[in-house]
Structure formats: C-alpha cells, structure tokens
Amino acid sequence: MTRIYLDNAATTPLDPDVLEAMLPYLKEHFGNPSSIYSYGRETRLAVENARRTVARLIGAHPGEVFFTSGGTESTNTAITAAIRDLGCRHIITSPIEHHATLHTTAFYHEHLGIRLSQVRILPNGHVDLNSLEELLRQSREKCLVSLMHANNEIGNLLDIQRVGELCQQYNAIFHCDTVQTVGHLPIDVHHIPVHFIQASAHKFHGPKGVGFLYVNDQVKIRPLLMGGSQERNMRAGTENVYGIVGLAKALEIAVNRMEEDRAHILSLKQTLAHRLLEHFPELKINGDWNGQSLYTILNVSFPHNEHTELLLFNLDMAGICVSGGSACSSGVEHVSHVIEALHPGTAEIPVRFSFSRYNTLAEIDRVVDVLEELIHQPTHPSLHT
C-alpha cells in the first residue's frame, strides 16, 4: 500500500540535495568547530558560512543569528531572556500559541509572579489586535508580546508588521514564533520591528534537531545554556555542524523555490477544501482558511459519529497520514487547545491536512475517496479491528 503523507506542519521529508550537502560533515569533515587545527577550522568555516546564508535569507546581520536545537529551545531562550535580561514583567500572549510558549509563560507566571495576559481571539481564529493594543496601553509594566506568525494547527496568519509597530509604540519586546513560516513566506527582519524570530529546519525539508533564533542587535541577552563559548558565548555545547549545514541548504532551496512551491501547494489546499465541502456539506473548516492563512495548512472538523470517532486511526490504516493538531503531544489523547479555544465544548473531530512540494493532486483525489468510503459508507469491520 502506497502511503500518503499530509502532516508536513509536523515535519517534512528531507530534501535529497540537503542530505547531499550534509554528508561530508557526517564523514570527512568531522572536526569539532572549537578546535584550532585544520579539522576544526573546516567545520568552523561551514558553520559561519551557514550563518551568513541564513542571515542573508532573512535580512539579518550574521551576528544576529544563533543556531539552536529548534523552535522550542528558541522560544524558551527568547522568553527567558525577555524576563531575566530585558526587564519584562508582563507577558501578553494568546490561548492558541504553541505549547512551547504556553508552558513557558505559565511557568514564569506561576513561579516568578510575572503577570500573564491573553489577547482575545476573534471567531475566525485571528488575534484581536484591538485587544492587544488595549492590554499594552493599560499595562504599567514592561511587556513581552509573544505571538506566532502562523498558527501551527489552523494556519491563521498574524499581521506581524502591525504587531511590531504596536510593540514599538508601547516600548514592548516582541517575540514572534515563525517556525511555520520561515521557508514558506518572505521574511525580512530589516523591515519588521521584531526582537526575536525563530525557525526549525525540519519544517522546510531540512534535518530535525536544528534551528535558529534571530536576536535583534538592539537587545543584549545572556545565554539559556551555559558551559561553553560556542555561538559567540550565546549557546554552550558543541555545534550540530551537519545539521546547521543542512538547515542553511534547506532554507536556501526553500527561498529559491518559494513562489513555485506556493502556487503548487495552494492549489492542493484549495482543491481539497472545495472537494471536501462538496462531498461533506456538514463539514466545517477551522480558521480563516481562504483569507489570511498559511497555504500549507487546512484544518477541518467532521461531526462526531460512529464513522468519524476513529477517523484518524482509520485514515492511518488506509495509508493516509494526517493529524488532529500539533504533533508535540503525539501518543496522548487530548482535545486540541486551539480548536477548544475557537469552539469551546465542541464534540467535532478536527483533522489537520498540511502539504509540501512533494504532494500531488492524485493524492488529494485519493484522500477524498477514502474519506467518502469511511464516512458515507457502512463501517467496514476490518477498519476497526
């Protein structure tokens, strides 16, 4: 059975050209970048070339780019630094952020007494910018605003420029989780008033376990991980050289292919959305799917009934890989906090489809056919065994 992978918001397949770029640093060039002899100099050069590539592609200076293990570490670093080093005593975030943000901000609220506020979410899933401005205006403490650029479950896009301008107006620090958008949307930090953004390579066909944190050179912070002088004294620990090389190569490919890939992936998303609405009129699409939304994500909800209660399991049995939301709690049965925030108490079954350049229209046709069989036809006993 040929499998169909439609969970690219969780992770993407590694681009063959990225693997090829990484292989020399898994074999011949194995030196520690902190070593002064030739093996170390070779890998140090690779790391710094990757840094320059990333900086160029996001409009930053190389000195503003720090390599990390991915989005979660980057989020923890930014939030911790804003509180510890930049004097923020009031965090403003939203109820539909990634758990890396929600759990970290809740920790500082509960254990250090940092004030924590959440902006209102509009019925279509967008952040209410009037609510954000009201919270900023009323705050008597320095604020950290932590809001994601694209929601990882429903795809809604934040007006990052407007939020940055509000943060400038009220002297707030702005951390934007851009994990779902780096490599998929143009980002130029030179023109966006933001203090921190981040990326995970595996969201744009790079390797897992590596990412970066952009830190605006107007702010000075201390490291989260201590014990070494790596990353210009900002992150202790031997660098993941082959991962960093792969990240830079993957981002370069993604940026060069961005318009081509966007057109292809958007056509897949729109085709699937229209076909689902045609075949399942009772279905609801979550978020602003046909408006200010990331083209790689489509989140829908089916009514809860005997045909849909095991829908994700049955799709998997049919070789179709999708999710009910974030992959970061995989293996744990829970209601998506994003869907719950949009539709409190809902009993519907959410399914997130997320696409990449490797998906095809033939796969979309197959998904719709399988859903038709699972939902509209009598339940096949073998599907529940």
Secondary structure, 3 states (H helix, E strand, C coil): CCCEECECCCCCCCCHHHHHHHHHHCCCCCCCCCCCCHHHHHHHHHHHHHHHHHHHHHCCCHHHEEEECCHHHHHHHHHHHHHHCCCCCEEEECCCCCHHHHHHHHHHHHHHCCEEEECCECCCCCECHHHHHHHHHHCCCCEEEEEECECCCCCEECCHHHHHHHHHHCCCEEEEECCCCECCECCCCCCCCCCEEEEEHHHCCCCCCCEEEEECCCCCCCCCCCCCCHHHHCCCCCCCHHHHHHHHHHHHHHHHCHHHHHHHHHHHHHHHHHHHHHHCCCCEEECCCCCCECCCEEEEEECCCCCCCCHHHHHHHCCEECECCCHHHCCCCCCCHHHHHHCCCCCCEEEEEECCCCCCHHHHHHHHHHHHHHHHCCCCHHHHC
